[in-house]
Amino acid sequence: MLDNKGFDLWADDYDKSVGLSDDDNTYPFAGYKEILNQIYNEVLSIDAKRVLDIGFGTGTLTSQLYEKGIEIYGQDFSKEMFDIAREKMPHAKLYFNDFSRGLDKNLLTKKYDAIIATYSLHHLADEDKVDFIKSLLPLLNDGGKILIGDVAFNTRHELEICKNQAGSDWDSEEFYFVYDEIKDSFPNSSFDQISHCAGIITIG
């Protein structure tokens, strides 16, 4: 797992390296563009006015929502990625903090029509994911949704197949979603498998 220094070093080439993995249909970013596209369209379909992005990175997704006039809030722990996103979204309310230690207090005073997290929550251990996501539910407006796009699988068996296929490329320090293992904690949820290694969890 990359720490914030690692992400800082990766920032300039992040979008390119993600794109190459997506184009090659390889772990971990196969389906990346489709996931971002679907989340983007879902946020627009619910007519969201205010969006919270947890781990916004270089702002690839939220900058497009920002251009649509949506009020953007977000938190990320990479200073270099934060600076890139800030250039794209100068009026967004962005906070520089590690969300694994909790959301910035300024984000907790608002309510959101959509809370999105793309390729970020896999940094939380499995037992911490559920607690963290549950802590987001009170921040949703009525009719709001949590949209999580990430390396994710329906079952542990499917994860193991992908792990074997990835071989030495597999990142054993990241904790990927297995929907079967968390769905009981979120009865009002669904999972859409987009590629062999990634999908979208919708809650709300």
Secondary structure, 3 states (H helix, E strand, C coil): CCCHHHHHHHHHHHHHHHHHHHHCCCCCCCCHHHHHHHHHHHHHHCCCCEEEEECCCCCCCHHHHHHCCCEEEEEECCHHHHHHHHHHCCCCEEEECCHHHCCCCCHHHCCEEEEEEECCHHHCCHHHHHHHHHHHHHHEEEEEEEEEEEEEECCHHHHHHHHHHHHHHCCCCCCCEEHHHHHHHCCCEEEEEEECCEEEEEEC
